[in-house]
Amino acid sequence: MTAAFALATALLWGLADFGGGLLTRRIPALTVVVVSQTLAVLVLGTLVLATGAWTEAGPQLWYAVGAGVVGPAAMLAFYKALALGPMGVVSPLGSLGVVVPVTVGLLLGDRPGLLQLAGVVVAIVGVTLAGGPELRGAPVQRQAVLLTLFAAFGFGSVMALIAESSTTVTGLFLALLVQRVTNVLVGGGALYASVRRGGRALPEGGPGVIRAALPALAFVGLADVAANGTYAIAAQQGPVVVAAVLASLYPVVTALAAFLYLKERLRTVQAAGAALALGGTVLLAAA
């Protein structure tokens, strides 16, 4: 079940990143973060009320608060990077954040077998190669890479924190709600500060553009929430190393979505990387 939940995480995160990257090409990135997470809060709040999850509040929710503080900064950096560079190049670099939860898992006692270690190495190399070696070029490309590496560390930290925020399914609803409320508060504060400095909160077309994009914004927010939930379950049910590496395959989903929807060409090295990532997945799932 660990592999199934972790792969579901990869699918959900990959689609959420693709949608977020598209939205930030016409709506300010901070606005995308705040609106999408606010919509997620409304849904999660309903779930918490319906299940009585608030009764499971405890000290572990501070992990969710930490994830909520780190998450908006990482999402903002990543969405800006996706808007600057080809999604098929930027997204795989974001998966390097898997180093954080893998390290935490090893420190907490995870001892993967030889087959699992082989799968970890093959999957990480594959996902990295899926981005293509385009690390040279115009300043915009370098900026996109730096933003993505910052986001990667943030995403990895969120994975490690959210996995420790609850021990039950209903408790997970509450933890995710706390995380998203914190996301909105932090992101909203950053948006306010940006506007005070002369930045824009609304796209050039005005509020109507945001209203028209509400379904897409809701999908991005809810897919990201669901991905955090499935990852937390995967990390609790099996080795964190396996769950983290399988979940980190989300850039392959983003790259394929960009290939199918935006017609972005996959270079030979990207196709080879995707194949390696798939091979690593097979090794991990079979271990």
C-alpha positions as CSV (number, residue, x, y, z in Angstrom):
1,M,0.0,0.0,0.0
2,T,2.9,2.3,0.6
3,A,3.8,2.2,-3.1
4,A,0.2,2.8,-4.2
5,F,-0.3,5.9,-1.9
6,A,3.2,7.3,-2.9
7,L,2.5,6.9,-6.6
8,A,-0.9,8.6,-6.1
9,T,1.0,11.5,-4.4
10,A,3.3,11.7,-7.5
11,L,0.3,11.9,-9.8
12,L,-1.6,14.5,-7.8
13,W,1.5,16.7,-7.2
14,G,2.5,16.5,-10.8
15,L,-1.0,17.6,-12.0
16,A,-1.1,20.4,-9.4
17,D,2.3,21.7,-10.4
18,F,1.2,21.7,-14.1
19,G,-2.0,23.6,-13.3
20,G,-0.2,26.0,-11.0
21,G,2.5,26.7,-13.6
22,L,-0.2,27.5,-16.3
23,L,-2.1,29.8,-13.9
24,T,0.9,31.8,-13.0
25,R,1.4,32.7,-16.6
26,R,-1.6,35.0,-16.4
27,I,-2.2,35.5,-12.6
28,P,0.4,36.7,-10.1
29,A,2.0,33.7,-8.4
30,L,1.2,34.9,-4.8
31,T,-2.5,35.3,-5.8
32,V,-2.5,31.8,-7.2
33,V,-1.1,30.4,-3.9
34,V,-3.5,32.4,-1.7
35,V,-6.7,31.8,-3.6
36,S,-6.0,28.1,-4.3
37,Q,-5.2,27.4,-0.6
38,T,-8.2,29.4,0.6
39,L,-10.4,27.2,-1.5
40,A,-8.7,24.1,0.0
41,V,-9.3,25.5,3.5
42,L,-13.0,25.7,2.9
43,V,-13.2,22.0,1.8
44,L,-10.9,20.8,4.6
45,G,-12.8,22.9,7.2
46,T,-16.0,21.1,6.1
47,L,-14.3,17.7,6.5
48,V,-12.9,18.5,9.9
49,L,-16.4,19.6,11.1
50,A,-18.1,16.6,9.6
51,T,-15.6,14.0,11.1
52,G,-15.1,15.7,14.5
53,A,-11.3,15.7,13.7
54,W,-10.8,18.8,15.9
55,T,-10.9,16.5,19.0
56,E,-7.5,15.1,17.9
57,A,-5.6,18.4,18.4
58,G,-2.3,17.9,20.0
59,P,1.4,19.1,20.1
60,Q,2.0,17.2,16.8
61,L,0.1,20.0,15.0
62,W,3.2,22.2,15.3
63,Y,4.7,20.1,12.5
64,A,1.7,21.1,10.4
65,V,2.3,24.7,11.3
66,G,5.9,24.4,10.2
67,A,4.9,22.8,6.9
68,G,2.4,25.7,6.5
69,V,5.1,28.3,6.9
70,V,7.6,26.7,4.6
71,G,5.1,25.6,1.9
72,P,4.0,29.1,0.5
73,A,7.6,30.2,0.1
74,A,8.4,27.0,-1.8
75,M,5.3,27.1,-3.9
76,L,5.9,30.7,-4.8
77,A,9.5,30.1,-5.9
78,F,8.4,27.0,-7.8
79,Y,5.5,28.6,-9.6
80,K,7.7,31.5,-10.6
81,A,10.3,29.1,-12.0
82,L,7.6,27.2,-13.9
83,A,6.5,30.4,-15.5
84,L,10.0,31.3,-16.5
85,G,11.3,28.1,-18.0
86,P,9.9,25.0,-19.8
87,M,7.9,22.9,-17.3
88,G,9.6,19.8,-18.5
89,V,13.0,21.3,-17.4
90,V,12.1,23.1,-14.2
91,S,9.8,20.5,-12.6
92,P,12.3,17.6,-12.4
93,L,14.8,19.7,-10.6
94,G,12.2,20.3,-7.9
95,S,12.3,16.6,-7.1
96,L,15.8,17.0,-5.6
97,G,14.0,18.0,-2.4
98,V,13.5,14.2,-1.8
99,V,17.0,14.3,-0.2
100,V,15.4,15.9,2.9
101,P,12.8,13.3,3.8
102,V,15.1,10.4,2.7
103,T,17.7,11.8,5.1
104,V,15.2,12.1,7.9
105,G,14.0,8.5,7.2
106,L,17.5,7.2,7.5
107,L,18.2,9.1,10.7
108,L,14.9,7.7,12.2
109,G,16.0,4.2,11.5
110,D,14.9,3.2,8.0
111,R,17.3,0.6,6.6
112,P,16.3,-0.1,3.0
113,G,17.5,-3.4,1.4
114,L,19.8,-3.6,-1.6
115,L,16.9,-3.8,-4.1
116,Q,15.3,-0.7,-2.5
117,L,18.6,1.2,-2.5
118,A,19.0,0.4,-6.2
119,G,15.5,1.6,-6.9
120,V,16.2,4.9,-4.9
121,V,19.3,5.6,-6.9
122,V,17.8,4.7,-10.3
123,A,14.6,6.8,-9.6
124,I,16.5,9.9,-8.4
125,V,18.9,9.8,-11.3
126,G,16.0,9.2,-13.7
127,V,13.9,12.1,-12.4
128,T,16.9,14.5,-12.5
129,L,17.8,13.5,-16.1
130,A,14.1,13.9,-17.1
131,G,14.8,17.7,-16.8
132,G,17.5,17.7,-19.4
133,P,21.0,19.2,-18.8
134,E,19.9,22.8,-19.6
135,L,21.8,24.6,-16.8
136,R,23.5,27.0,-19.2
137,G,22.0,29.9,-21.2
138,A,20.2,33.1,-20.5
139,P,19.9,34.7,-17.1
140,V,16.2,33.8,-16.9
141,Q,17.2,30.1,-17.2
142,R,19.7,30.4,-14.3
143,Q,17.1,32.3,-12.3
144,A,14.6,29.5,-12.9
145,V,17.1,26.9,-11.7
146,L,18.0,28.8,-8.5
147,L,14.3,29.3,-7.7
148,T,13.6,25.6,-8.3
149,L,16.5,24.5,-6.0
150,F,15.1,26.7,-3.2
151,A,11.7,25.3,-3.8
152,A,13.0,21.8,-3.7
153,F,14.5,22.2,-0.2
154,G,11.2,23.6,0.9
155,F,9.1,20.8,-0.6
156,G,11.4,18.2,1.0
157,S,10.9,19.9,4.4
158,V,7.2,19.9,4.0
159,M,7.2,16.2,3.2
160,A,9.2,15.5,6.3
161,L,7.0,17.7,8.5
162,I,3.6,16.6,7.3
163,A,4.5,12.9,7.8
164,E,5.0,13.7,11.5
165,S,1.9,15.8,12.0
166,S,-0.7,13.0,12.6
167,T,-1.2,9.3,13.3
168,T,-4.8,8.8,12.2
169,V,-6.8,9.6,9.1
170,T,-9.1,12.1,10.9
171,G,-6.1,13.6,12.6
172,L,-4.6,14.0,9.2
173,F,-7.6,16.1,8.1
174,L,-7.0,18.4,11.0
175,A,-3.3,18.6,10.3
176,L,-3.9,19.4,6.7
177,L,-6.4,22.1,7.7
178,V,-3.9,23.7,10.1
179,Q,-1.2,23.5,7.4
180,R,-3.5,25.2,4.8
181,V,-4.7,27.9,7.2
182,T,-1.0,28.7,7.9
183,N,-0.4,28.7,4.2
184,V,-3.1,31.3,3.6
185,L,-1.9,33.5,6.5
186,V,1.7,33.5,5.4
187,G,0.9,33.8,1.7
188,G,-1.6,36.5,2.4
189,G,0.9,38.5,4.4
190,A,3.4,38.1,1.6
191,L,0.8,39.3,-0.9
192,Y,0.0,42.3,1.2
193,A,3.7,43.2,1.5
194,S,4.1,42.8,-2.3
195,V,1.2,45.1,-3.0
196,R,2.6,47.7,-0.6
197,R,5.8,47.6,-2.5
198,G,4.0,48.2,-5.8
199,G,3.4,44.6,-6.9
200,R,0.1,43.4,-8.4
201,A,-2.5,41.2,-6.7
202,L,-4.8,41.1,-9.7
203,P,-4.0,40.0,-13.2
204,E,-4.1,42.5,-16.1
205,G,-7.7,41.5,-16.9
206,G,-8.9,42.2,-13.4
207,P,-11.0,40.1,-11.0
208,G,-12.9,38.5,-13.9
209,V,-9.8,36.5,-14.8
210,I,-9.7,35.1,-11.3
211,R,-13.4,34.3,-11.3
212,A,-13.0,32.5,-14.6
213,A,-10.1,30.5,-13.2
214,L,-11.7,29.4,-9.9
215,P,-12.3,25.8,-11.1
216,A,-8.6,25.5,-12.0
217,L,-7.5,27.2,-8.8
218,A,-9.7,24.9,-6.8
219,F,-8.2,21.9,-8.6
220,V,-4.6,23.1,-7.8
221,G,-5.4,23.6,-4.2
222,L,-7.3,20.4,-3.6
223,A,-4.8,18.2,-5.6
224,D,-2.0,19.6,-3.5
225,V,-3.9,18.9,-0.3
226,A,-4.7,15.4,-1.4
227,A,-1.1,14.7,-2.4
228,N,0.0,15.8,1.1
229,G,-2.5,13.4,2.6
230,T,-1.6,10.4,0.5
231,Y,2.1,11.0,1.2
232,A,1.5,11.2,4.9
233,I,-0.3,7.8,4.8
234,A,2.4,6.3,2.6
235,A,5.2,7.5,5.0
236,Q,3.3,6.1,8.0
237,Q,2.6,2.7,6.4
238,G,6.0,1.9,5.0
239,P,9.7,3.0,4.9
240,V,9.9,6.8,4.6
241,V,12.7,6.3,2.0
242,V,10.5,4.3,-0.3
243,A,7.5,6.7,0.1
244,A,9.6,9.8,-0.5
245,V,11.3,8.5,-3.6
246,L,8.2,7.3,-5.2
247,A,6.3,10.5,-4.4
248,S,9.2,12.4,-5.9
249,L,8.3,11.1,-9.3
250,Y,5.8,13.9,-9.7
251,P,8.0,15.9,-12.1
252,V,7.6,13.1,-14.7
253,V,3.9,13.6,-14.5
254,T,4.3,17.4,-15.0
255,A,6.7,16.9,-17.9
256,L,4.3,14.4,-19.6
257,A,1.4,16.8,-19.1
258,A,3.4,19.6,-20.6
259,F,4.3,17.3,-23.5
260,L,0.7,16.3,-24.1
261,Y,-1.0,19.6,-23.5
262,L,1.6,22.3,-24.4
263,K,3.4,20.2,-27.0
264,E,6.8,20.8,-25.3
265,R,9.3,18.5,-26.9
266,L,11.0,16.0,-24.7
267,R,14.7,15.7,-25.5
268,T,16.4,12.3,-25.7
269,V,18.0,12.7,-22.3
270,Q,14.5,13.6,-20.8
271,A,12.9,10.5,-22.3
272,A,15.8,8.3,-21.0
273,G,15.4,9.9,-17.6
274,A,11.7,9.2,-17.6
275,A,12.4,5.5,-18.5
276,L,15.0,5.3,-15.6
277,A,12.5,6.8,-13.2
278,L,10.0,4.2,-14.2
279,G,12.6,1.5,-13.7
280,G,13.4,2.8,-10.3
281,T,9.6,2.7,-9.5
282,V,9.4,-0.9,-10.5
283,L,12.4,-1.8,-8.3
284,L,10.9,0.0,-5.3
285,A,7.4,-1.4,-5.7
286,A,8.8,-4.9,-6.1
287,A,11.0,-4.7,-3.0
